[in-house]
């Protein structure tokens, strides 16, 4: 299922209030971005109990129920988890990961709100959720008959929304401060190989671990935890950030000349993080056009080139990340600065090519 339009978590409650109260809704999104918690929170806001059914753990009889003989006739008795007297929110999690037979068993429940002779109480709502095939998650094609029984909403991760939630739910300050600085690291595309990747859920897991170990957590232990929860590149960057927090050693001190680039091999993660922060500062402070360069900006560019030279003396590879193009091959830093860098640091620019 491809998304033509996506929404953020903050938009979901109002959308569900208008949609799910009149028709079944299917919430699409990558793993770990909060689909289940959003549905449970919405149900709670309506005062409804949220009954979750996990598609991967169901068989058709788990929905249809088992037959009993009444007055010489067989009657299917739906399970207690579904057959309730009071209205509730029926949450069909991982619906598109269910087998085709289970998906078929949902047809009448989704469209007609009925299983056999049992009908959902008035005021009940039905919401499904699942991952996309592009997320490298377990996902089966949904038949057109089922697709057409649902209104489809595509969720995307939002750092702004997540940080608001994090501030209200005791997320560790290292995590909130880091994601504030690097909102692009909140979520990454699930990899094709079996390795951790960054999601709002994995950042929450990291926060729980940091709270559990406390401020005395050792550097080696921190690396194990961080690399066990985040995308590898994000893990290296976060470990570098943690060193800055612990040792008050940051890019500001380097720009002022009060500190130098860390040169120890064991501080390479810190060096990468500082290089990323340096790149971000240059993007922010250097104008795109050379004619807009003031005297103070000119001093900044001189200082930047000097720092680049010192950085390249420690690691050409790390220095190269400062002037590297973006993922689409487009320059990030202004062209005039890159031209000057090519003139003053030909070895660095040749490595970049």
Secondary structure, DSSP 4 states (H G I P E B T S, - for coil): ---SSEE-HHHHHHHHHHHTTTS-EEEE--TTSSHHHHHHHHHHHTT--EEEEEGGG--HHHHH-EEEEETTEEEEE--TTT--SS--EEEEETGGGS-HHHHHHHHHHHHTSEETTEEPPTT-EEEEEE--GGGTS---PPPHHHHTTSEEEEE---HHHHHHHHHHTT--HHHHHHHHH-GGGS--PPPSSS-----HHHHHHHHHHHHHH-TT--HHHHHHHHHTTS-HHHHHHHHHHHHHHHHT--HHHHHHTSS-----GGGHHHHHHHHHHHHHHHHHHS-SSGGG--HHHHHHHHHHHHHHHHHHHH-HHHHHHHH---TTS--SS-HHHHHHHHHH-HHHHHHH-
